[in-house]
Amino acid sequence: MSATTAPRVDTSAGSPRPPGPRPRRRRRLGTVGHRVLVALLLVYLLAPFVWMLVYSLYPSSALQQARPDLDPSLLTGASYARLLSDTSFLVPMANSAVVGISTTIICMVLGSACAYAFARYRFRGRSTLLLGMLTVQAIPVIVLAVPLFILLRAFGLYDRLPGLIVTYTAFILPLVVWMLVGFFDEIPPSLERAARIDGCNRLQIMVKIAFPLAAPGLAATAILAFITSWSDFFLAKVLTSTSASTLPVKTAAFQGLFAMDYTSAATAGVITAVPVLVLALVAQKWIIRGLVEGAVKG
Amino acid sequence: MAEIELVNVQKTYPGRKEGPPAVDDLSYTIGDGQFVSLLGPSGCGKSTTLNMIAGLEDVTSGEILIDGQRVDDLDADKRDLAFVFQDYALYPHMNVYENIAFGLRMRKVPKPEIDQRVHDAARRLDIEHVLRDKPRRLSGGQRQRVALARAIARRPAVFLFDEPLSNLDALLRDQTRSELKLLHAELGATSVYVTHDQEEAMTLSDRIVVMSRGKLEQYGTPYEIYHRPATDFVASFVGKPRMNLLPARRGGAGRYDVAGSGLGVELPLSQPEVRVGLRPEECALRDAAPGDAHGTVKVIEPLGNASDVIVDLGQALFTVRVPGFSSVRVGDRVQVDTSSARLHAFDVETGRRLVD
C-alpha cells in the first residue's frame, strides 16, 4: 500500500536538463546529418560513373562544347552497337571473361581448401605461412612486372590467357585465403564436432557444414577475386600484346597519341563495369553479410 | 544399452609435455543404463574425458571399451553414441527437422523411418511446432530441446552430455534438469554427463566421477560422495556451503584439537596432525560463557529457510548453517556444537580420507 500512496520523488530536481536541444531532437538532427553526408559521398563516388554513362550515350559532338547539350532526344546506343559487333572489342571482352572466371574458380577451389586447413588445423609453421602470404601482397606489382614478363616468356605463356590466369591466381590467392580463414574461423568448432558424431568425414564436414555456413564469405571473396582479375590493367598490359589482350587494355587503347575517342572509351568503361555492378547487386545481401560477419559474431 | 570401461586412460596434449597430463590414468566402469556425471572444476579434464569417450579426441594411452569392445581407435560415428553440446551445436543453415534428421541421413536410414523418428523425438520434447524453423528463431530452451531431440532420434547406446544446461537461465535449467532425469528413466540408455555444478550432478546421477587436475578423486554414488568423500578435495568441492576443513592436532587419546579455538573432536586415529572435516548443516551453535566460547560470530548470511553463520575461530573460519533466521548476532561469542555431525578426517599430506 505504501508504495502506491507514497509521494513521487522528483529525481530530476537536483539535476537540471543539460543545455542544448532535447535528446530526441538531437538524435533526429544526427540522422539528418548522416544522411546528408551519405548523399554527398554517393554523389562524389557516382559522379564519374554517371558522367561516363552520359558520354557513352550521347554523341561526342553534343558534349564537347562549352555547355553540353543533354537533350534526351540525342540519346543513342550506337556506340554500344558498334563496339558489341566489333571483333577487335569482343575478343578482349571474351578474354577478360575467361581470365576472370577461370581465376575466380581456381582461387576459390584452392583458396577455400587452403583456408579451411589454416582455420581448423594447428601445424608447425602455420602463422609463418599465413604471414608469408600477406607479405607477398605487400610487394608492389610494378616491382614484379619485369621478372614476371621474363618468366612467362620463358615458359611460352607471354600473351596467352593461361599466363594471365596463373599470374592473377598467384596475386589473388593469398588474399582469398586470408579472407576465407576469417570466415571459417567464425564457424564454431562444436558444429563440426557434431557433424563428426553425425557421421561426416572431413570432406563431408567441409561440403555440408563449413561451406554452406561460410557461403556469404565465399560469395564476397569470389566477387572480389573476379573483380580484381576482370578489371586489372597493369599486368594485362605488361604480359599481353595482341592475342590475349583484355578489356581494360582495349579500353585504354581508345586513347590515341594525339586524340581520344571519348565515346568509345566511355562505352567500353560501362561495359567493363556492368558485370561487376550486376554481380555486386545480385549478391549484395551476401556481400554485406560476408563483410559484416567477418568482424561481428553473427 | 552399453557398459563403458576406461582403462588407464591418459591424455597429453602435444607441446604441453612439461605440465601434468590433461587426463591422468583414469580407470573406472560406467554400468549399463547408468547415468554418470563427471564433476569437477574448470580445467580438471572432465570434458576431455567425455571427448575421448566420444572419439572427438584421441587417447594418448590406455583403452576405452564399450560393451567389452575397444573403441578408442574407432571414428566418432562408429561408436554408437550421441552427443549434446554445451552450445547445442545446431546447424544454423538447416531447419529443426533437418538438424534432427541429419545424423540419420548420414547413416542412410530409410526416409520413412527418418520421418517417423524425427516426429517421435520432436513429440517427446514438445518441439513439433518448430520443426520447420531455423535454429536462430528459437529460444535457448527450444534450442536445447532440439539438441536433445537430435540425440534421441539417433537411438544410440550411449548419450554424452557436455554441460548442456549451462547456457540456460536458472529457472529453465531446473525444469530441464527434471526433464532430463525423466527422459533417462524412459530411455534407459547409458549416459555420461559433464558438469561443474554439483547440484546437477547430485540430482541427476546414479554415480558421480569427481575429477581434479586430470585425476580421478572419487567414483561413487551421490550418497558416498557426500557422506564419505574420499579426499579433502571432494569434501570441499561437494556440498553447499562448503565443508569446514580445519587443521587439528592430536591432544590426548583419540582427541584432536583445532588450533587456537578450544574446539575438539574425538577421532580413532594415531596421526599427530589431520584435517578435520565438518559439514556446516550438521553443526549447531550455542551461546557460550566467555571462558567456554570457541569463537566469535563474524558474518551472518540469511537465506530465508536457513542462515549461514560464519564464526571466527581465531586461526580459521567455521561456517554453521542454522535453520531460519539466526538468533545470534555479529560479535556474539558462541560455541560450535559438533555432537550430531558426521566426522571426516583427511591426511594432511595426501588429502586421503582417514576415517570410515
Interface residues (C-beta under 8 A of the other chain):
Chain A: P188 S190 L191 R193 A194 A195 R196 I197 D198 G199 C200 Q204 I209 P212 L213 A215
Chain B: A54 G55 L56 D75 A76 D77 L81 A82 F83 F85 Q86 D87 A89 L90 Y91 P92 H93 F102 G103 M106 R107
